[in-house]
Amino acid sequence: MAKNTGEGYRRGEVRRRSQLANPLTDGFTKRDTDSGRFVEGKESPKPFKGVRKEKGK
């Protein structure tokens, strides 16, 4: 699991997660790569820190 440093970045990666842009909210949605389910979403235009990005279509 990624560790927060308290200085605006994470040390390491968040495993078994990916994120993609959500055009409905203009934010990002986090997905569990094992089950394919959506886990969490945010309406901020900034992506989640330390989570790999999926390619858009």
Stockholm file with secondary structure:
# STOCKHOLM 1.0

chainA/1-57         MAKNTGEGYRRGEVRRRSQLANPLTDGFTKRDTDSGRFVEGKESPKPFKGVRKEKGK
#=GR chainA/1-57 SS CCEECSSSSEESCCTTEEEEEETTTTEEEEEETTTCCEEEEECSSSCCTTCEECCCC
#=GC SS_cons        CCEECSSSSEESCCTTEEEEEETTTTEEEEEETTTCCEEEEECSSSCCTTCEECCCC
//
